[in-house]
């Protein structure tokens, strides 16, 4: 790599400091959701507020602005340092973009929002346990209000939700997402009707006694095989599975255990390790710059859905792992063969919990949340009416109605984290994964045979070379085209669903 210019190095050094502070904040967040004593919640909120303020001040300081203005004109976007490599020039453009957005937010707002999110997390956890939406509603109301203010600070051309979504999936708008989701929704409804007209798959043998200790032995083996090791990662238990990264050498994930249904843990862990492997694959030498940051939440989600669904739900994967799973749980799984197991883990049936939903109905869960969020932000839906709206949309989209709010609007952690505009990236990422798979299959047409033998590291290598190593150098749509040679569309995912489930259900 070409030696850094002095101007570039000056900006990178300051940016690296703020990234270090963010890493500390992420570590505190991980601790809050795993091992922190409940009595520490109040002071943790103060700690996170302080760190958020320090990070924001670092990113918007006059020192940083002055250094950045020697690299790129902050007002016009013109590159001023002519010796930059194309990668460094792109990094300068992204630093400018991030600076403008950060500068738009008052420091007091950033601090207050961080404190509110920490408090809301504890309120959500309690409300979820008690099935009491009223405990969480006041915090959600404040979070909605602060997200509206944030959108106003950022500015937008059409809708406030565009400004929020741009934070997670830059350059995509509700107009674009609405179009793609409408196409997917129609295809899903058609496929679901066909599936429901056929004889249902038997998955009763997947439910039984699966002790936590044995589950975790299997899951840790599974994660080790994709290259996730204790020297750079941890696997712990939390209320809602998540991944946290402080540096490409420290990426932690969590899962949750259902002693009556091991597959929830298995697929949840595969999902989170997909996120984790992405963070571990970012180039350490660029740490502190956009070149070592994940591309977008949609691309991030493509990595988790890739491992969870395209690999974890394929028959070849279980040709290797089913015998290992049977060794852990011989009394439950000893009589079941590969074909029956494969169909069982891919059973299509509307259920209440998004993270445990099958591939066909999963995106209806996301569309539900997306529509509710848009309503909250534009004011057409009040916080107090969320449970009723949620249940109505569950009936509309999936034909089922949750009996409790814990099974409904309180199941996800994201709103307590202040994250609005986040949910559409789950379905975008799911579609991105199928789009990317076209490039992977072209490079490795024998991938199923290799996976059936337990070979997985070649998959990580392809993802590393085509996704992870680029950081934010390309936009998400540019990256998708670069990896496949094709413009993104919903076609690859819709074709995948139709082909796979037509075969399973004999359509």
Order of alpha helices (4+ residues) and beta strands (2+ residues): alpha-alpha-alpha-alpha-alpha-alpha-alpha-alpha-alpha-beta-beta-beta-alpha-alpha-alpha-alpha-alpha-alpha-alpha-alpha-alpha-alpha-alpha-alpha
